[in-house]
Amino acid sequence: MAARFVLKKASDGQFYFNLKAGNGETILTSELYKAKASATNGIESVKKNAPLDERYERKTDKSGHPRFNLKAANHEIIGSSESYGSESARDQGIESVKSNAPTATIDDQAV
C-alpha cells in the first residue's frame, strides 16, 4: 500500500489531515483548518517542504519523548509527529515523511 494523506472533517467542522505510511501508520498530523481548501493547501505545502531537512524541528516533548514538527518556509508548523521512544526512531519518522510525502495521494474523507 502506498503512502497517502487522509483528509478528514473534525467534529467541530474544521478540517485536518494525516500522512500515513504504506503500512498505515500515521507519520504526520496537521493543525486544524477552518476551510477544506486551506487543508488541501497544507497538504501541498507538506509535499513541497518534506524533502528539505532544514524544515524539520527536532524536539523533545514534556514527557521527554523525541518528536518533530515540519515547518514551511515562513516557519509556520504544517505538521507534527507523534511521540517516539528514541531519537533514532524519530529520525526514521522524519526520513519516512521525506520519502513518502512528495508522492502521496490524497484520500478525501471530508464529506
Helices and strands as residue ranges (DSSP letters): E 4-9, E 15-20, E 26-29, H 36-49, G 53-55, E 56-60, E 66-71, E 77-80, H 87-100, G 101-103, E 105-108
